[in-house]
Amino acid sequence: MELSPTAYVILGMLGWRPMSGYEVKSIVDKSTRFFWAASYGQIYPELRHLAAAGLIEGKASPQGGRKRNVYRLTPAGRKQLRAWLDTDPEVYELRDEALLKLLFADATGAEAAAATLEAKRRTHEQIVQRLKAIEATGKPEGFAYLVLRYGIEFNQWNAGWCERTRRALEDEAANQRRTA
């Protein structure tokens, strides 16, 4: 059965424990959104699709006067998740608008390129701070910690690269002004 990566996010989370769509979204916002975001508009249709396929089961659970469905993984869902985990991941495709702007910076010059790099650096620094705040609340269990550390180190490296590259551009521009 062909499923979307978001469907596998849901299967994986339901493999941890039963939860509602709201809980899935809440966990996505604190974890996978840094590398695989999912909106309510993606999660709820996927929940319906997974239930129709027999990979999860939903049970109505009243909470504070509101009805909510709590989903759990079925044996078929666990088997599907395991089969997906046993396959090689797709090739990582980097999509970064700042790198596109840097590639074509000849049209705007070094100052604009430096500003793009500074904005990108700030973004990566902000992500590092958010991830470190998650880490400070307590070390996640098992493999979740490895993924959290990857996010921190990946963004630290990117922020450092942006800073080094921005400085190199500024140094080059200063040298060109001196020799002109």
Summary of the structure (lengths in Angstrom):
residues: 180
radius of gyration: 21.7
end to end distance: 64.1
largest distance: 74.5
contacts: 464
relative contact order: 0.10
helix: 68%
strand: 10%
